[in-house]
Amino acid sequence: MSTIEVTSPFDGRVVGNVKFSTYEEVESAIDLAHKTFLDTTNWIPRYKRVEILENVMKIMSSQVEELTILCASEGGKPYIDSKVEILRAINGIKIAIEHLSVYEGKEVAMGHTNTSANRMAYTFKEPIGVVAAISAFNHPFNLAVHQVIPALAVGCPVIIRPATQTPMSAIRLVEILEEAGLPKGWAQAVVCDRKGGELLATSTKTNFLTFIGSGPVGWYLNSKVSPGTRVALEHGGVAPVIVEPDADIEDMIPALAKGGFYHAGQVCVSVQRIYVHESIFDTVANKLAAVASKLVVGDQLDPKTEVGPLINNDEVNRVEEWVNDAVAKGATILTGGKRISASCFEPTVILNPTDDAIVSQKEIFGPVVCIYSYKTFDEAIAKANSLEVSFQAAVFTKNIDTALKAVKRLNATAVMVNDHTAFRVDWMPFGGARVSGLGMGGIPYSMEEMSNEKMMVIKSPVL
């Protein structure tokens, strides 16, 4: 049996070993899921699914500390934030259970024309089929919950292919599901190479692909899926924030710091571009830099750590190159700007990088925030909308008309008013548009997407 070592992003120590599946083993997993779905006599009744998910919540709730350490060890997210991730994951399962109580069809009107007389019609939900979930490294447990639990809640067999850097959380979730009473074949985790992942996404036996990761890979898989496969893609953004002169600066700075440096900026809606009116530009920049300079960077398992390592050392090299590119093109580093070690980079604030700097054009996925000055609100909107991404954005202002104007004009799937771009709760719609993704996530929304609606029409002379 082939295995791979899972290492800590901070110091490279081995934190676990997992089975590495061959192409043929991925194929077998797909066959098992497909066979499980076709066996309609053994579909799990809704009440039994609820019972299993409730058991999963109990098991996870009794293992919060162990799961936190597992999640932090492989992913590099600080211990304090990893604990929040586990608690969110538990609540996510609760959300799925609650949504089943409103997971329903509706009556379709009949009888108001001669041709529809003597009929009644109703729609109801059925599981779409085999769900293939390809996941990302940055929230290894909660992302697995977001992709696996909605599928199981609505009655779909699911196979998750976690990121090879962080596979243990997804594997543990599948183990907990089986401990909770889920029969074999309904949830599987396969750790495999890109060829195996592509098979999982493009198999004719796959009915739904949920992908979280880079845009080029997601759009490539979207172009290769079998006809009829429904697809949900979640990519990244370059989250813009507009700060008007009347913003509450003291309240705003902690939010921007959290949104920009949480998980070392490795979040798809992390604060990256902040457009600040020129009248308060220096004040906002200096205050944010002061907070960033005091953040504790280091080992993710140390409870005092606020910013952990990047997922691997190559990412540190890349972030360093992008920051150096901005400086070479005329930007000013207000704080940070350098690597701390092979695995950690200083929380960094960059002033007015040029439009052609890489940090102004692409998602940095690192602990770097760029601040730009602007003269007019229209100028800020134009700059915020200048890229092909469209995910979450934010505006800080006390003026309701300004806020509504921003909400209306920003290219975004969600606009936060007086909050940072990385805000999320697990029952809200969440996803990108344009190059940032396809479809909406969020546990209730995923449950609906992983379903087909069927209609029953009954004809009777007594109607």
N, C-alpha and C positions, 0 to 999 in steps of 0.2 A: 504494500500500500504506500502510495506517495504522500508525503506530508510537507508542509511548509512551516517555517518558524514565524511567529508573530512577535515583533519587537516593539519596545517603547520608543516613541518618536523623540523622547528627551535624551536618552543615553544609549539607545540601541540594545539594551538588555533584552533577553528573550523572556516574553511573558506568557507564551503558550505555543502549542503545536496543533495544527489542524489538518484534516485530510484534504488533499488536493485532488479533485475529481478529473478524470479523463474525459475526453469528448464522448466516448461510449457510455460513461457513467452519467453524464448530463443527458444523453439521449434516453437512457433507461429511466431517469427521474421524470422526464417529460412523458414517457410512455405510461409510467405508473400514475401520474397525475391525470392523464387523459383517460386511462382505464377507470380510475376512481370516479371521474365525473360522469362517464357514460353509464356507470352502474347506478341508475336512478333509484333502484329499490333500497340502496344503502346510503342515500343522501341523509345528512344529519338533520333531524328536525330542528326547527327554530328554537324551541325551548331547550333542547340539548346543547345547541350552540351557545345559548346564553349561560347555561350551567358550566360549560367548559371555560368560557371567558371569565366568568366569576371566579372559577378555581384558579385561573392564571393570575388574576388580580391578587388573590390571597397568597399564592406562592411568591409572587414578586414583592408584595408588601412585607413578607417575612424575610426577604433577602436583599433589602435596599442597600445595605452597606457592601455586601459582596458584589452586587451588580454595579454599584457605583465605581468600585475599584477596578472591576473588569473593564468597564466602559472607558474610564480615564486612562488605564494602563495602555490600552491598545490605540486609543484615539488622540491622546495628548490634551484633551480638554481638561482644565483644572478641576480638581476634586469637587470644589463647591458647586461648579456649574454642572458637572457630571451627575451629582446627586439630584439637582433640579431636573436634569434630563430623565433620570429614572422615574422620578415622581410624576413627571409629565407623561411618560410612557404608560404608567399605571392608570392615570386619569384618562389617557387616550382610549384604553380598553373600555373604561366606563362609558365614554362618549359613544363608542360603537354599540354597546348594549342598549343605551338609552335611545339611540336612533332607530333601533329595530322596532320600537313601539310606534314610530310614525313612518316606517318603511312600508309604504302601501300604495295601491293604485287608486283609481277613482271611477265613478260612473261616467259613461259617455252618453250624452243625451240621445234618445231615440224617440220616434213617434211624432215628431213635429212636421214630418212630411209623409205623404202617402206611401212612398217606397220604404220608409223606415218604421211603418206601423207594425204593431204586434211583436216588437222586439225590445229587449233590454241588453245593455252592453256594459261590461266592466273591464278595467285593466288590472293587471297584477304583475308583480315583479318575479323574475326568475334569475338565477345566477348566470353570468355571461359564459362561464366555462373556465378553462385553465388560465390562471394568472401568472405571468412571469414578472418578477420584480428584480430589477437591477438597481443596486443601492450605492450610496456614497459613503465616504469615510467620516464626514464631519459630525454627524450625530448618529453613531452606529446603532444604538439601541432604539432611539425614538423614531428614526427613519424606518427601521425594520417594522416597528409597530404600525406606522402609517401605511406601509405597503402590504403587510401580511394580515393584520387584524381585520381591516375592512373586507378583504377577500373572504376570509373564513366566516365573518359575521353574516355575509349574504349567501354563503354556501358554495364558494368557489375553492377548488384545490389551488394551492399556491406554491411556487418554487421561488426562493429568493437567492440571488447571487450577490452576496455582499462584496464590498471593496476588499481586495486582497490584503490591504494594510490593516483592515479592521474587521476580520470575519467572525471573531469570537462572540460578539454580542448577538448577531443574528442567529448563529448556531445555538446559543444558549436560549434564545426565545423559542426556537423550534423544540428544543428539549423540554422547556417548561410547558409548552402546549401539549406535548405528549404525556408529561407527568400529570397534567390537568385532565386527561381523558380523551384527547383528540386521537382518533384512529390513525394508523399508519396510512401514508399516501396523501393525506390532506395538506400537510405542510412539510416542505423539504428545504434544506439549505445546501447549496452546492458552491464550493469554492473552486474556481476554474480559471483557465486562461481566456483571452479575448475571443478565441475561436469558439470555445464552449459557451461563452456568454452570448455570442451572436446566434448560435444555434437556438438557445433558449428564447431569444427575442423573435426569431424569424420562423420557427417551426410552424408547420401547418396545424399543429395540435395546440398552439398557443392562441388563446382568444383575446387576451388583454395584456398589453405591455405597460408596466409602470416603470419609468426610468428616471433616476435622479443622478445627475452628473454633468459632465461637460457638454456644451452645445454641439461641437462637431461630432462627438460620438452619438449623442441623442438623435440628431437629425439624420446621421448616417443609418442608424438602426430603423428610424421611422421610414426611410426610403426602401428598406429591405424587408419589412414585415410582410407576412402573407396577406393576400386579399381578405378583407373582413376583420382583421385583427384591429381592435380598438387600441389607441395609444394615448398615454399621458406622459408628457415630458416636463421635467423641472430642471431648468438650467440656472445660470447665474444672472446677475445684473450688475450695474455700477451705480448703486443707489444714490440718487441726488437728494440733497436737502437744501431748502431755501430758507434763509434767516432774514426776516424783515427788521427794520429799525426798532419796532415796538415789541420785539420778542422779549420774553422773560429770561434774561441771560442766566441768572443764577439757577433757575430751575432747569434750563436747557442743557447746560454744560455736562452734568453727570449723565444725562440721557445720551448725548452725543458720544461721550467717552465709552459708555457701555456698548452702544450700537456699533462703534468703530473698532473696539479692541476686544470685545467678547470672543472667546475661542481664537485669539490671535488674528481676528479678521477673517477667519475661514468659514464664513457664513454667506449664503447666496444673496442675502439682503443687507449685508453689513454696510454701515455708513462709510462711504468712500469719497464722495464729492459733496462738499458743503459750500454753497454760494451765499456769501454774507454781504449785506449792504455795506458800502464803503464807509458809512458814518460810524459803524460799530465793528468794522473788520479787525482792527488791531486788538480791541478788547476781547472779542470772541476768540481770536487766534491765540492770544497769550494765555487766556484762562484755560482753554482746552489743552494747550501745551503743558501748562503747569500740572494739570491732572494726569496727563499721559506720562510725564516724566517721573511721577511718583508711583506708578503701577508696579507691582511686584511681579517680576518675570522669573520663571524657573521651572522646576520639576512639578509636573501636573499633580502628583500625589501629595504634595505639601499643601496642607489646608490654607496656608498663607498666600499661595500663588494666585495671582489674578490673571496673568497672561502666560499661557504655556508655550510649548514648542510648536513649530510648524510640523506638518505631518511627516516630512522627511527633509534631509539636508539639501537635496536638490531644490526644494522650494525656497529655502533660505537663500541659496545662491541666486535664484531667479528674482526674488524680492529685492535683493541687494542690487542686482543689475538694473531693475526698473527704477529704483530710487536714484542710483547714480546717473541714469539717463535723464531723469527730471532735472537734477542739479546741473548736468552738462548743458542743458537747454535753457538754463537761467532761473530755475526755481530756487527758493530758499528753504533750508531745513530749519524749522523752529525748535524742534526737539527730536532726539533719536537719530535715525538715519544710518545706523550701523548694526552689524550682527553682534550679538553678545557672545555667541558660541556657535558651534557647528549646527545646532538645532534651534536656536532662539534668536529672534530679531527684536531690536528695541521698538517699543511703541513710538511711532513716527508721525509728526505733523509737518506737511509740506505746504509752503505758501505759493500760490499762483503759478503752478506748473503750466507750461504752454499747452496749447490745444493739441500739438503734435507729440507731446510726451506720452509715453506708453501708459503712465498712470492716469492720464486724462482720457484714454481711449478704451482701456480694457480693465476687466475685473482683476484686482491685484490679489485677492484672496490671501491677504497678509495683514499685519498690524500697522497699516499705513492709512492715514486720512489726509485728504487734500482740501485746502481751503482757498476759495477764489473770491475776489471782490467783484461787486457789480454796482452799477449806477441806478438802473431802473429795473422794475419788477419784470417787465417784458424781456429785458436782456437776460435775466436769470432763468426765466422759463425757457427761452431759446437755447441757452447753454445746457440746461438740464435735459432738454429733449433732443440734444444733438447726436446722440448715439442710437444704435439700432436695438438696444436692449429695452425692455419694458417690464419692470417688476414692481417693487414697492418704492415709494418716494415719501418725502415729508416736507412740511412747511411749518415754520414757527412764526406766529403772529397773534396779536390780540384782536385784530380786525376781522370780523366775520366775513366781510365782503372779499377781503384779500384771500382768506382761507378758501372760500368757495371758488374764487377765480383760479387758485392753484389746483384745487381738486378737479375742476373742469378742464384745465388746459395741460396738466402734466401727463406725459405718456407713461402711464403706470396702471397696474391692475389693482393697486390699493394706495391711497394717499393718507398718511398719518398727519393729523393736525396737532401740533405741539407734543409730538412724541418722535422717537427715532425710527428709522426705516426697518429695523430688525424686530419690531414688535410682532408677536404672533401668539395666538392661542389656537389650540388644536381642533376647535370646532368651526373656525372661520374658513372661508375660501382662501386658498393660498396657491399661487402659481404665477408664472410669467406669460407674457404675450410676445409677439414678434419673435426675435431670435431667443428670447428668454424661456420659451417653453410652449406647451400645448395643453389645454385643458386645465382644470382646477383640482388641486388637492385639498387637504383638510378631510378628516375622517368621514363625516357625513357625506361630503361631496364625492369622495372616492367610492363609498358604498353605492351611491347612485350610479356612478360611472361603470362600476363592475357588475351592473345588472342589465338585463333586457326587460322591456315591458311587453307583455303579451295581453291581447284583448280576447275576451270571450263574448260572443254575441248569441243570445238565446232567442229563438223565434217560437212563439206560442200563441194560439188563438185567444187565450184568456188575458193576454197582455193588452 
